[in-house]
Amino acid sequence: MKGECKYCKIPNRELNHNDYFEKISLWRDYVSQGIFKFVKGDTSLKNLENEISNEDKYVYYHYFECKCGKKIKIGFCIRSSVPIIEYIK
Ligand SMILES: [Zn+2]
């Protein structure tokens, strides 16, 4: 794929909760390094793991923007083992 960016690459296979937590932890580092911008989310980025473990909501979404210009949505569903990680327009 032309112009694929190593920072915001999404694995091309079935995703699981480990992928979700891996990406969150990686992308949190990217945010502190200025590679990603944290746009908005259902919880703060800092306490995300704690907050989603409260299970107050069914799905938690967080939005990021990579320095390459791509916007990404990442979602964690409490009752599903498959996270949502996708580019948005
Ligand atoms: Zn990127």
PDB file of the backbone (N, CA, C, O) and the ligand in Angstrom, with CONECT records:
HET     ZN  A 101       1
ATOM      1  N   MET A   1       0.842  -1.198   0.000  1.00  0.00           N
ATOM      2  CA  MET A   1       0.000   0.000   0.000  1.00  0.00           C
ATOM      3  C   MET A   1       0.873   1.241   0.000  1.00  0.00           C
ATOM      4  O   MET A   1       1.810   1.360   0.790  1.00  0.00           O
ATOM      5  N   LYS A   2       0.560   2.142  -0.876  1.00  0.00           N
ATOM      6  CA  LYS A   2       1.360   3.358  -1.018  1.00  0.00           C
ATOM      7  C   LYS A   2       1.192   4.261   0.203  1.00  0.00           C
ATOM      8  O   LYS A   2       0.091   4.490   0.704  1.00  0.00           O
ATOM      9  N   GLY A   3       2.330   4.755   0.648  1.00  0.00           N
ATOM     10  CA  GLY A   3       2.293   5.711   1.739  1.00  0.00           C
ATOM     11  C   GLY A   3       1.906   5.119   3.081  1.00  0.00           C
ATOM     12  O   GLY A   3       1.464   5.839   3.977  1.00  0.00           O
ATOM     13  N   GLU A   4       2.070   3.818   3.223  1.00  0.00           N
ATOM     14  CA  GLU A   4       1.717   3.222   4.508  1.00  0.00           C
ATOM     15  C   GLU A   4       2.650   3.751   5.598  1.00  0.00           C
ATOM     16  O   GLU A   4       3.860   3.879   5.406  1.00  0.00           O
ATOM     17  N   CYS A   5       2.069   4.040   6.697  1.00  0.00           N
ATOM     18  CA  CYS A   5       2.815   4.672   7.777  1.00  0.00           C
ATOM     19  C   CYS A   5       3.060   3.648   8.879  1.00  0.00           C
ATOM     20  O   CYS A   5       2.144   2.941   9.299  1.00  0.00           O
ATOM     21  N   LYS A   6       4.297   3.578   9.338  1.00  0.00           N
ATOM     22  CA  LYS A   6       4.630   2.540  10.324  1.00  0.00           C
ATOM     23  C   LYS A   6       3.996   2.817  11.696  1.00  0.00           C
ATOM     24  O   LYS A   6       3.829   1.906  12.507  1.00  0.00           O
ATOM     25  N   TYR A   7       3.648   4.076  11.940  1.00  0.00           N
ATOM     26  CA  TYR A   7       3.114   4.408  13.254  1.00  0.00           C
ATOM     27  C   TYR A   7       1.648   4.009  13.414  1.00  0.00           C
ATOM     28  O   TYR A   7       1.244   3.488  14.454  1.00  0.00           O
ATOM     29  N   CYS A   8       0.860   4.261  12.368  1.00  0.00           N
ATOM     30  CA  CYS A   8      -0.581   4.041  12.532  1.00  0.00           C
ATOM     31  C   CYS A   8      -1.055   2.796  11.796  1.00  0.00           C
ATOM     32  O   CYS A   8      -2.250   2.642  11.544  1.00  0.00           O
ATOM     33  N   LYS A   9      -0.136   1.915  11.452  1.00  0.00           N
ATOM     34  CA  LYS A   9      -0.479   0.687  10.757  1.00  0.00           C
ATOM     35  C   LYS A   9      -1.409  -0.175  11.623  1.00  0.00           C
ATOM     36  O   LYS A   9      -1.177  -0.354  12.819  1.00  0.00           O
ATOM     37  N   ILE A  10      -2.453  -0.699  10.997  1.00  0.00           N
ATOM     38  CA  ILE A  10      -3.374  -1.586  11.706  1.00  0.00           C
ATOM     39  C   ILE A  10      -3.140  -3.006  11.190  1.00  0.00           C
ATOM     40  O   ILE A  10      -3.152  -3.223   9.979  1.00  0.00           O
ATOM     41  N   PRO A  11      -2.928  -3.975  12.083  1.00  0.00           N
ATOM     42  CA  PRO A  11      -2.665  -5.348  11.624  1.00  0.00           C
ATOM     43  C   PRO A  11      -3.804  -5.874  10.758  1.00  0.00           C
ATOM     44  O   PRO A  11      -4.984  -5.688  11.058  1.00  0.00           O
ATOM     45  N   ASN A  12      -3.413  -6.535   9.680  1.00  0.00           N
ATOM     46  CA  ASN A  12      -4.402  -7.043   8.732  1.00  0.00           C
ATOM     47  C   ASN A  12      -4.782  -8.485   9.071  1.00  0.00           C
ATOM     48  O   ASN A  12      -4.530  -9.408   8.297  1.00  0.00           O
ATOM     49  N   ARG A  13      -5.378  -8.652  10.216  1.00  0.00           N
ATOM     50  CA  ARG A  13      -5.814  -9.975  10.671  1.00  0.00           C
ATOM     51  C   ARG A  13      -6.850  -9.760  11.768  1.00  0.00           C
ATOM     52  O   ARG A  13      -7.121  -8.628  12.168  1.00  0.00           O
ATOM     53  N   GLU A  14      -7.411 -10.836  12.237  1.00  0.00           N
ATOM     54  CA  GLU A  14      -8.392 -10.688  13.301  1.00  0.00           C
ATOM     55  C   GLU A  14      -7.723 -10.147  14.567  1.00  0.00           C
ATOM     56  O   GLU A  14      -6.663 -10.621  14.977  1.00  0.00           O
ATOM     57  N   LEU A  15      -8.349  -9.168  15.161  1.00  0.00           N
ATOM     58  CA  LEU A  15      -7.757  -8.516  16.324  1.00  0.00           C
ATOM     59  C   LEU A  15      -8.357  -9.073  17.609  1.00  0.00           C
ATOM     60  O   LEU A  15      -9.466  -9.609  17.612  1.00  0.00           O
ATOM     61  N   ASN A  16      -7.619  -8.941  18.683  1.00  0.00           N
ATOM     62  CA  ASN A  16      -8.125  -9.391  19.983  1.00  0.00           C
ATOM     63  C   ASN A  16      -7.810  -8.342  21.054  1.00  0.00           C
ATOM     64  O   ASN A  16      -7.231  -7.297  20.758  1.00  0.00           O
ATOM     65  N   HIS A  17      -8.184  -8.624  22.260  1.00  0.00           N
ATOM     66  CA  HIS A  17      -7.990  -7.657  23.338  1.00  0.00           C
ATOM     67  C   HIS A  17      -6.521  -7.306  23.549  1.00  0.00           C
ATOM     68  O   HIS A  17      -6.192  -6.174  23.906  1.00  0.00           O
ATOM     69  N   ASN A  18      -5.639  -8.281  23.327  1.00  0.00           N
ATOM     70  CA  ASN A  18      -4.211  -7.976  23.482  1.00  0.00           C
ATOM     71  C   ASN A  18      -3.762  -6.902  22.510  1.00  0.00           C
ATOM     72  O   ASN A  18      -2.988  -6.010  22.859  1.00  0.00           O
ATOM     73  N   ASP A  19      -4.265  -7.001  21.268  1.00  0.00           N
ATOM     74  CA  ASP A  19      -3.937  -5.974  20.277  1.00  0.00           C
ATOM     75  C   ASP A  19      -4.399  -4.616  20.766  1.00  0.00           C
ATOM     76  O   ASP A  19      -3.700  -3.611  20.634  1.00  0.00           O
ATOM     77  N   TYR A  20      -5.596  -4.611  21.333  1.00  0.00           N
ATOM     78  CA  TYR A  20      -6.140  -3.347  21.825  1.00  0.00           C
ATOM     79  C   TYR A  20      -5.221  -2.727  22.866  1.00  0.00           C
ATOM     80  O   TYR A  20      -4.844  -1.561  22.752  1.00  0.00           O
ATOM     81  N   PHE A  21      -4.864  -3.499  23.873  1.00  0.00           N
ATOM     82  CA  PHE A  21      -4.051  -2.934  24.959  1.00  0.00           C
ATOM     83  C   PHE A  21      -2.630  -2.603  24.488  1.00  0.00           C
ATOM     84  O   PHE A  21      -2.007  -1.654  24.966  1.00  0.00           O
ATOM     85  N   GLU A  22      -2.135  -3.407  23.541  1.00  0.00           N
ATOM     86  CA  GLU A  22      -0.830  -3.107  22.954  1.00  0.00           C
ATOM     87  C   GLU A  22      -0.850  -1.762  22.237  1.00  0.00           C
ATOM     88  O   GLU A  22       0.037  -0.927  22.413  1.00  0.00           O
ATOM     89  N   LYS A  23      -1.894  -1.577  21.420  1.00  0.00           N
ATOM     90  CA  LYS A  23      -2.003  -0.326  20.653  1.00  0.00           C
ATOM     91  C   LYS A  23      -2.180   0.865  21.590  1.00  0.00           C
ATOM     92  O   LYS A  23      -1.555   1.909  21.407  1.00  0.00           O
ATOM     93  N   ILE A  24      -3.025   0.699  22.580  1.00  0.00           N
ATOM     94  CA  ILE A  24      -3.257   1.811  23.503  1.00  0.00           C
ATOM     95  C   ILE A  24      -1.947   2.210  24.183  1.00  0.00           C
ATOM     96  O   ILE A  24      -1.634   3.395  24.302  1.00  0.00           O
ATOM     97  N   SER A  25      -1.199   1.224  24.620  1.00  0.00           N
ATOM     98  CA  SER A  25       0.036   1.532  25.322  1.00  0.00           C
ATOM     99  C   SER A  25       1.061   2.161  24.375  1.00  0.00           C
ATOM    100  O   SER A  25       1.763   3.104  24.740  1.00  0.00           O
ATOM    101  N   LEU A  26       1.135   1.627  23.159  1.00  0.00           N
ATOM    102  CA  LEU A  26       2.043   2.169  22.150  1.00  0.00           C
ATOM    103  C   LEU A  26       1.631   3.584  21.754  1.00  0.00           C
ATOM    104  O   LEU A  26       2.462   4.491  21.699  1.00  0.00           O
ATOM    105  N   TRP A  27       0.353   3.758  21.483  1.00  0.00           N
ATOM    106  CA  TRP A  27      -0.131   5.051  21.002  1.00  0.00           C
ATOM    107  C   TRP A  27      -0.066   6.110  22.101  1.00  0.00           C
ATOM    108  O   TRP A  27       0.082   7.299  21.818  1.00  0.00           O
ATOM    109  N   ARG A  28      -0.174   5.678  23.331  1.00  0.00           N
ATOM    110  CA  ARG A  28      -0.008   6.627  24.434  1.00  0.00           C
ATOM    111  C   ARG A  28       1.440   7.163  24.419  1.00  0.00           C
ATOM    112  O   ARG A  28       1.675   8.349  24.649  1.00  0.00           O
ATOM    113  N   ASP A  29       2.389   6.274  24.146  1.00  0.00           N
ATOM    114  CA  ASP A  29       3.779   6.725  24.005  1.00  0.00           C
ATOM    115  C   ASP A  29       3.910   7.675  22.821  1.00  0.00           C
ATOM    116  O   ASP A  29       4.581   8.703  22.915  1.00  0.00           O
ATOM    117  N   TYR A  30       3.266   7.329  21.705  1.00  0.00           N
ATOM    118  CA  TYR A  30       3.323   8.186  20.519  1.00  0.00           C
ATOM    119  C   TYR A  30       2.760   9.573  20.830  1.00  0.00           C
ATOM    120  O   TYR A  30       3.278  10.583  20.354  1.00  0.00           O
ATOM    121  N   VAL A  31       1.709   9.611  21.622  1.00  0.00           N
ATOM    122  CA  VAL A  31       1.121  10.904  21.980  1.00  0.00           C
ATOM    123  C   VAL A  31       2.144  11.720  22.773  1.00  0.00           C
ATOM    124  O   VAL A  31       2.310  12.916  22.533  1.00  0.00           O
ATOM    125  N   SER A  32       2.824  11.071  23.714  1.00  0.00           N
ATOM    126  CA  SER A  32       3.795  11.823  24.516  1.00  0.00           C
ATOM    127  C   SER A  32       5.002  12.225  23.677  1.00  0.00           C
ATOM    128  O   SER A  32       5.692  13.190  24.008  1.00  0.00           O
ATOM    129  N   GLN A  33       5.264  11.495  22.592  1.00  0.00           N
ATOM    130  CA  GLN A  33       6.375  11.842  21.696  1.00  0.00           C
ATOM    131  C   GLN A  33       5.964  12.805  20.583  1.00  0.00           C
ATOM    132  O   GLN A  33       6.797  13.259  19.799  1.00  0.00           O
ATOM    133  N   GLY A  34       4.658  13.110  20.528  1.00  0.00           N
ATOM    134  CA  GLY A  34       4.189  14.043  19.507  1.00  0.00           C
ATOM    135  C   GLY A  34       3.927  13.427  18.140  1.00  0.00           C
ATOM    136  O   GLY A  34       3.700  14.149  17.169  1.00  0.00           O
ATOM    137  N   ILE A  35       3.955  12.107  18.054  1.00  0.00           N
ATOM    138  CA  ILE A  35       3.702  11.433  16.773  1.00  0.00           C
ATOM    139  C   ILE A  35       2.196  11.317  16.534  1.00  0.00           C
ATOM    140  O   ILE A  35       1.718  11.478  15.411  1.00  0.00           O
ATOM    141  N   PHE A  36       1.475  11.042  17.589  1.00  0.00           N
ATOM    142  CA  PHE A  36       0.015  10.957  17.539  1.00  0.00           C
ATOM    143  C   PHE A  36      -0.575  12.114  18.331  1.00  0.00           C
ATOM    144  O   PHE A  36       0.025  12.633  19.272  1.00  0.00           O
ATOM    145  N   LYS A  37      -1.773  12.495  17.910  1.00  0.00           N
ATOM    146  CA  LYS A  37      -2.529  13.457  18.695  1.00  0.00           C
ATOM    147  C   LYS A  37      -3.733  12.704  19.259  1.00  0.00           C
ATOM    148  O   LYS A  37      -4.428  12.004  18.522  1.00  0.00           O
ATOM    149  N   PHE A  38      -3.976  12.842  20.532  1.00  0.00           N
ATOM    150  CA  PHE A  38      -5.169  12.252  21.122  1.00  0.00           C
ATOM    151  C   PHE A  38      -6.303  13.234  20.887  1.00  0.00           C
ATOM    152  O   PHE A  38      -6.307  14.330  21.448  1.00  0.00           O
ATOM    153  N   VAL A  39      -7.265  12.846  20.060  1.00  0.00           N
ATOM    154  CA  VAL A  39      -8.331  13.769  19.664  1.00  0.00           C
ATOM    155  C   VAL A  39      -9.409  13.827  20.742  1.00  0.00           C
ATOM    156  O   VAL A  39      -9.694  14.889  21.296  1.00  0.00           O
ATOM    157  N   LYS A  40     -10.001  12.671  21.030  1.00  0.00           N
ATOM    158  CA  LYS A  40     -11.003  12.614  22.088  1.00  0.00           C
ATOM    159  C   LYS A  40     -11.245  11.156  22.456  1.00  0.00           C
ATOM    160  O   LYS A  40     -10.811  10.242  21.756  1.00  0.00           O
ATOM    161  N   GLY A  41     -11.940  10.961  23.560  1.00  0.00           N
ATOM    162  CA  GLY A  41     -12.202   9.596  23.950  1.00  0.00           C
ATOM    163  C   GLY A  41     -13.206   9.527  25.077  1.00  0.00           C
ATOM    164  O   GLY A  41     -13.504  10.531  25.725  1.00  0.00           O
ATOM    165  N   ASP A  42     -13.722   8.343  25.303  1.00  0.00           N
ATOM    166  CA  ASP A  42     -14.712   8.143  26.359  1.00  0.00           C
ATOM    167  C   ASP A  42     -14.087   8.144  27.751  1.00  0.00           C
ATOM    168  O   ASP A  42     -14.793   8.276  28.751  1.00  0.00           O
ATOM    169  N   THR A  43     -12.790   7.999  27.816  1.00  0.00           N
ATOM    170  CA  THR A  43     -12.090   8.110  29.094  1.00  0.00           C
ATOM    171  C   THR A  43     -10.832   8.916  28.836  1.00  0.00           C
ATOM    172  O   THR A  43     -10.475   9.168  27.685  1.00  0.00           O
ATOM    173  N   SER A  44     -10.168   9.314  29.888  1.00  0.00           N
ATOM    174  CA  SER A  44      -8.864   9.939  29.703  1.00  0.00           C
ATOM    175  C   SER A  44      -7.917   8.862  29.199  1.00  0.00           C
ATOM    176  O   SER A  44      -8.160   7.668  29.375  1.00  0.00           O
ATOM    177  N   LEU A  45      -6.850   9.296  28.578  1.00  0.00           N
ATOM    178  CA  LEU A  45      -5.889   8.336  28.062  1.00  0.00           C
ATOM    179  C   LEU A  45      -5.092   7.713  29.209  1.00  0.00           C
ATOM    180  O   LEU A  45      -4.733   6.535  29.183  1.00  0.00           O
ATOM    181  N   LYS A  46      -4.838   8.529  30.193  1.00  0.00           N
ATOM    182  CA  LYS A  46      -3.990   8.121  31.308  1.00  0.00           C
ATOM    183  C   LYS A  46      -4.597   6.966  32.108  1.00  0.00           C
ATOM    184  O   LYS A  46      -3.908   6.005  32.453  1.00  0.00           O
ATOM    185  N   ASN A  47      -5.891   7.075  32.395  1.00  0.00           N
ATOM    186  CA  ASN A  47      -6.528   6.069  33.245  1.00  0.00           C
ATOM    187  C   ASN A  47      -7.413   5.112  32.474  1.00  0.00           C
ATOM    188  O   ASN A  47      -8.296   4.468  33.041  1.00  0.00           O
ATOM    189  N   LEU A  48      -7.172   5.027  31.187  1.00  0.00           N
ATOM    190  CA  LEU A  48      -8.036   4.236  30.324  1.00  0.00           C
ATOM    191  C   LEU A  48      -8.268   2.811  30.836  1.00  0.00           C
ATOM    192  O   LEU A  48      -9.412   2.373  30.965  1.00  0.00           O
ATOM    193  N   GLU A  49      -7.189   2.096  31.125  1.00  0.00           N
ATOM    194  CA  GLU A  49      -7.343   0.696  31.540  1.00  0.00           C
ATOM    195  C   GLU A  49      -8.212   0.577  32.800  1.00  0.00           C
ATOM    196  O   GLU A  49      -9.066  -0.304  32.900  1.00  0.00           O
ATOM    197  N   ASN A  50      -7.976   1.481  33.754  1.00  0.00           N
ATOM    198  CA  ASN A  50      -8.789   1.454  34.974  1.00  0.00           C
ATOM    199  C   ASN A  50     -10.245   1.774  34.683  1.00  0.00           C
ATOM    200  O   ASN A  50     -11.156   1.122  35.193  1.00  0.00           O
ATOM    201  N   GLU A  51     -10.447   2.793  33.851  1.00  0.00           N
ATOM    202  CA  GLU A  51     -11.817   3.229  33.603  1.00  0.00           C
ATOM    203  C   GLU A  51     -12.625   2.197  32.834  1.00  0.00           C
ATOM    204  O   GLU A  51     -13.798   1.977  33.135  1.00  0.00           O
ATOM    205  N   ILE A  52     -12.005   1.560  31.838  1.00  0.00           N
ATOM    206  CA  ILE A  52     -12.801   0.577  31.111  1.00  0.00           C
ATOM    207  C   ILE A  52     -13.057  -0.669  31.953  1.00  0.00           C
ATOM    208  O   ILE A  52     -14.022  -1.394  31.710  1.00  0.00           O
ATOM    209  N   SER A  53     -12.209  -0.919  32.929  1.00  0.00           N
ATOM    210  CA  SER A  53     -12.454  -2.088  33.783  1.00  0.00           C
ATOM    211  C   SER A  53     -13.664  -1.860  34.698  1.00  0.00           C
ATOM    212  O   SER A  53     -14.187  -2.810  35.281  1.00  0.00           O
ATOM    213  N   ASN A  54     -14.107  -0.608  34.824  1.00  0.00           N
ATOM    214  CA  ASN A  54     -15.337  -0.334  35.575  1.00  0.00           C
ATOM    215  C   ASN A  54     -16.581  -0.792  34.826  1.00  0.00           C
ATOM    216  O   ASN A  54     -17.627  -1.031  35.428  1.00  0.00           O
ATOM    217  N   GLU A  55     -16.458  -0.912  33.505  1.00  0.00           N
ATOM    218  CA  GLU A  55     -17.555  -1.379  32.653  1.00  0.00           C
ATOM    219  C   GLU A  55     -18.820  -0.556  32.814  1.00  0.00           C
ATOM    220  O   GLU A  55     -19.922  -1.103  32.852  1.00  0.00           O
ATOM    221  N   ASP A  56     -18.666   0.756  32.908  1.00  0.00           N
ATOM    222  CA  ASP A  56     -19.827   1.646  32.966  1.00  0.00           C
ATOM    223  C   ASP A  56     -20.506   1.758  31.613  1.00  0.00           C
ATOM    224  O   ASP A  56     -21.695   2.065  31.529  1.00  0.00           O
ATOM    225  N   LYS A  57     -19.758   1.514  30.571  1.00  0.00           N
ATOM    226  CA  LYS A  57     -20.295   1.602  29.223  1.00  0.00           C
ATOM    227  C   LYS A  57     -20.088   0.279  28.524  1.00  0.00           C
ATOM    228  O   LYS A  57     -19.278  -0.547  28.945  1.00  0.00           O
ATOM    229  N   TYR A  58     -20.839   0.087  27.441  1.00  0.00           N
ATOM    230  CA  TYR A  58     -20.711  -1.138  26.662  1.00  0.00           C
ATOM    231  C   TYR A  58     -19.507  -1.064  25.714  1.00  0.00           C
ATOM    232  O   TYR A  58     -18.778  -2.040  25.536  1.00  0.00           O
ATOM    233  N   VAL A  59     -19.322   0.095  25.123  1.00  0.00           N
ATOM    234  CA  VAL A  59     -18.199   0.292  24.205  1.00  0.00           C
ATOM    235  C   VAL A  59     -17.469   1.586  24.551  1.00  0.00           C
ATOM    236  O   VAL A  59     -18.089   2.614  24.819  1.00  0.00           O
ATOM    237  N   TYR A  60     -16.171   1.515  24.538  1.00  0.00           N
ATOM    238  CA  TYR A  60     -15.348   2.706  24.769  1.00  0.00           C
ATOM    239  C   TYR A  60     -14.594   3.042  23.492  1.00  0.00           C
ATOM    240  O   TYR A  60     -13.884   2.206  22.934  1.00  0.00           O
ATOM    241  N   TYR A  61     -14.760   4.274  23.044  1.00  0.00           N
ATOM    242  CA  TYR A  61     -14.045   4.697  21.839  1.00  0.00           C
ATOM    243  C   TYR A  61     -13.019   5.766  22.170  1.00  0.00           C
ATOM    244  O   TYR A  61     -13.224   6.608  23.045  1.00  0.00           O
ATOM    245  N   HIS A  62     -11.915   5.708  21.450  1.00  0.00           N
ATOM    246  CA  HIS A  62     -10.897   6.756  21.535  1.00  0.00           C
ATOM    247  C   HIS A  62     -10.454   7.099  20.119  1.00  0.00           C
ATOM    248  O   HIS A  62     -10.364   6.229  19.252  1.00  0.00           O
ATOM    249  N   TYR A  63     -10.182   8.365  19.904  1.00  0.00           N
ATOM    250  CA  TYR A  63      -9.832   8.842  18.569  1.00  0.00           C
ATOM    251  C   TYR A  63      -8.446   9.462  18.580  1.00  0.00           C
ATOM    252  O   TYR A  63      -8.088  10.239  19.465  1.00  0.00           O
ATOM    253  N   PHE A  64      -7.681   9.087  17.561  1.00  0.00           N
ATOM    254  CA  PHE A  64      -6.325   9.600  17.439  1.00  0.00           C
ATOM    255  C   PHE A  64      -6.093  10.141  16.039  1.00  0.00           C
ATOM    256  O   PHE A  64      -6.772   9.765  15.084  1.00  0.00           O
ATOM    257  N   GLU A  65      -5.121  11.031  15.943  1.00  0.00           N
ATOM    258  CA  GLU A  65      -4.685  11.470  14.629  1.00  0.00           C
ATOM    259  C   GLU A  65      -3.183  11.296  14.559  1.00  0.00           C
ATOM    260  O   GLU A  65      -2.441  11.771  15.418  1.00  0.00           O
ATOM    261  N   CYS A  66      -2.749  10.598  13.509  1.00  0.00           N
ATOM    262  CA  CYS A  66      -1.318  10.360  13.315  1.00  0.00           C
ATOM    263  C   CYS A  66      -0.703  11.563  12.621  1.00  0.00           C
ATOM    264  O   CYS A  66      -1.401  12.336  11.965  1.00  0.00           O
ATOM    265  N   LYS A  67       0.601  11.718  12.767  1.00  0.00           N
ATOM    266  CA  LYS A  67       1.257  12.861  12.114  1.00  0.00           C
ATOM    267  C   LYS A  67       1.244  12.722  10.591  1.00  0.00           C
ATOM    268  O   LYS A  67       1.486  13.697   9.880  1.00  0.00           O
ATOM    269  N   CYS A  68       0.960  11.505  10.080  1.00  0.00           N
ATOM    270  CA  CYS A  68       0.851  11.323   8.627  1.00  0.00           C
ATOM    271  C   CYS A  68      -0.509  11.809   8.120  1.00  0.00           C
ATOM    272  O   CYS A  68      -0.743  11.851   6.912  1.00  0.00           O
ATOM    273  N   GLY A  69      -1.397  12.172   9.031  1.00  0.00           N
ATOM    274  CA  GLY A  69      -2.684  12.721   8.622  1.00  0.00           C
ATOM    275  C   GLY A  69      -3.857  11.761   8.784  1.00  0.00           C
ATOM    276  O   GLY A  69      -5.013  12.181   8.722  1.00  0.00           O
ATOM    277  N   LYS A  70      -3.571  10.474   8.990  1.00  0.00           N
ATOM    278  CA  LYS A  70      -4.660   9.516   9.154  1.00  0.00           C
ATOM    279  C   LYS A  70      -5.323   9.672  10.516  1.00  0.00           C
ATOM    280  O   LYS A  70      -4.674   9.941  11.527  1.00  0.00           O
ATOM    281  N   LYS A  71      -6.638   9.493  10.502  1.00  0.00           N
ATOM    282  CA  LYS A  71      -7.389   9.528  11.752  1.00  0.00           C
ATOM    283  C   LYS A  71      -7.841   8.104  12.074  1.00  0.00           C
ATOM    284  O   LYS A  71      -8.266   7.358  11.192  1.00  0.00           O
ATOM    285  N   ILE A  72      -7.742   7.753  13.323  1.00  0.00           N
ATOM    286  CA  ILE A  72      -8.013   6.373  13.722  1.00  0.00           C
ATOM    287  C   ILE A  72      -8.991   6.332  14.887  1.00  0.00           C
ATOM    288  O   ILE A  72      -8.931   7.135  15.818  1.00  0.00           O
ATOM    289  N   LYS A  73      -9.884   5.371  14.794  1.00  0.00           N
ATOM    290  CA  LYS A  73     -10.815   5.113  15.890  1.00  0.00           C
ATOM    291  C   LYS A  73     -10.444   3.767  16.491  1.00  0.00           C
ATOM    292  O   LYS A  73     -10.225   2.797  15.765  1.00  0.00           O
ATOM    293  N   ILE A  74     -10.375   3.707  17.806  1.00  0.00           N
ATOM    294  CA  ILE A  74     -10.109   2.426  18.468  1.00  0.00           C
ATOM    295  C   ILE A  74     -11.188   2.217  19.519  1.00  0.00           C
ATOM    296  O   ILE A  74     -11.446   3.091  20.346  1.00  0.00           O
ATOM    297  N   GLY A  75     -11.802   1.069  19.477  1.00  0.00           N
ATOM    298  CA  GLY A  75     -12.923   0.816  20.366  1.00  0.00           C
ATOM    299  C   GLY A  75     -12.785  -0.504  21.102  1.00  0.00           C
ATOM    300  O   GLY A  75     -12.320  -1.505  20.557  1.00  0.00           O
ATOM    301  N   PHE A  76     -13.197  -0.472  22.337  1.00  0.00           N
ATOM    302  CA  PHE A  76     -13.141  -1.661  23.182  1.00  0.00           C
ATOM    303  C   PHE A  76     -14.560  -2.023  23.597  1.00  0.00           C
ATOM    304  O   PHE A  76     -15.242  -1.216  24.229  1.00  0.00           O
ATOM    305  N   CYS A  77     -15.013  -3.224  23.253  1.00  0.00           N
ATOM    306  CA  CYS A  77     -16.346  -3.674  23.633  1.00  0.00           C
ATOM    307  C   CYS A  77     -16.218  -4.589  24.839  1.00  0.00           C
ATOM    308  O   CYS A  77     -15.458  -5.558  24.832  1.00  0.00           O
ATOM    309  N   ILE A  78     -16.968  -4.262  25.859  1.00  0.00           N
ATOM    310  CA  ILE A  78     -16.914  -5.038  27.093  1.00  0.00           C
ATOM    311  C   ILE A  78     -17.290  -6.505  26.867  1.00  0.00           C
ATOM    312  O   ILE A  78     -16.657  -7.405  27.419  1.00  0.00           O
ATOM    313  N   ARG A  79     -18.305  -6.736  26.067  1.00  0.00           N
ATOM    314  CA  ARG A  79     -18.801  -8.108  25.897  1.00  0.00           C
ATOM    315  C   ARG A  79     -18.268  -8.828  24.673  1.00  0.00           C
ATOM    316  O   ARG A  79     -18.746  -9.908  24.329  1.00  0.00           O
ATOM    317  N   SER A  80     -17.297  -8.247  24.025  1.00  0.00           N
ATOM    318  CA  SER A  80     -16.760  -8.875  22.825  1.00  0.00           C
ATOM    319  C   SER A  80     -15.251  -8.954  22.932  1.00  0.00           C
ATOM    320  O   SER A  80     -14.620  -8.063  23.501  1.00  0.00           O
ATOM    321  N   SER A  81     -14.667 -10.007  22.395  1.00  0.00           N
ATOM    322  CA  SER A  81     -13.216 -10.134  22.462  1.00  0.00           C
ATOM    323  C   SER A  81     -12.553  -9.424  21.293  1.00  0.00           C
ATOM    324  O   SER A  81     -11.327  -9.339  21.223  1.00  0.00           O
ATOM    325  N   VAL A  82     -13.376  -8.910  20.368  1.00  0.00           N
ATOM    326  CA  VAL A  82     -12.817  -8.288  19.169  1.00  0.00           C
ATOM    327  C   VAL A  82     -12.901  -6.761  19.274  1.00  0.00           C
ATOM    328  O   VAL A  82     -13.996  -6.199  19.297  1.00  0.00           O
ATOM    329  N   PRO A  83     -11.759  -6.098  19.337  1.00  0.00           N
ATOM    330  CA  PRO A  83     -11.775  -4.633  19.394  1.00  0.00           C
ATOM    331  C   PRO A  83     -12.023  -4.034  18.007  1.00  0.00           C
ATOM    332  O   PRO A  83     -11.905  -4.716  16.989  1.00  0.00           O
ATOM    333  N   ILE A  84     -12.358  -2.782  17.993  1.00  0.00           N
ATOM    334  CA  ILE A  84     -12.551  -2.059  16.732  1.00  0.00           C
ATOM    335  C   ILE A  84     -11.355  -1.139  16.553  1.00  0.00           C
ATOM    336  O   ILE A  84     -11.126  -0.240  17.361  1.00  0.00           O
ATOM    337  N   ILE A  85     -10.602  -1.365  15.501  1.00  0.00           N
ATOM    338  CA  ILE A  85      -9.501  -0.455  15.198  1.00  0.00           C
ATOM    339  C   ILE A  85      -9.610  -0.135  13.712  1.00  0.00           C
ATOM    340  O   ILE A  85      -9.411  -1.005  12.865  1.00  0.00           O
ATOM    341  N   GLU A  86      -9.925   1.112  13.407  1.00  0.00           N
ATOM    342  CA  GLU A  86     -10.119   1.447  11.991  1.00  0.00           C
ATOM    343  C   GLU A  86      -9.782   2.902  11.707  1.00  0.00           C
ATOM    344  O   GLU A  86      -9.778   3.756  12.594  1.00  0.00           O
ATOM    345  N   TYR A  87      -9.498   3.148  10.429  1.00  0.00           N
ATOM    346  CA  TYR A  87      -9.273   4.520   9.986  1.00  0.00           C
ATOM    347  C   TYR A  87     -10.624   5.178   9.783  1.00  0.00           C
ATOM    348  O   TYR A  87     -11.592   4.532   9.381  1.00  0.00           O
ATOM    349  N   ILE A  88     -10.676   6.456  10.062  1.00  0.00           N
ATOM    350  CA  ILE A  88     -11.931   7.174   9.810  1.00  0.00           C
ATOM    351  C   ILE A  88     -11.655   8.322   8.854  1.00  0.00           C
ATOM    352  O   ILE A  88     -10.527   8.801   8.736  1.00  0.00           O
ATOM    353  N   LYS A  89     -12.687   8.742   8.188  1.00  0.00           N
ATOM    354  CA  LYS A  89     -12.548   9.828   7.198  1.00  0.00           C
ATOM    355  C   LYS A  89     -12.631  11.172   7.891  1.00  0.00           C
ATOM    356  O   LYS A  89     -12.537  12.211   7.237  1.00  0.00           O
TER     357      LYS A  89
HETATM  358 ZN    ZN A 101       0.401   7.404  10.312  1.00  0.00          ZN2+
END
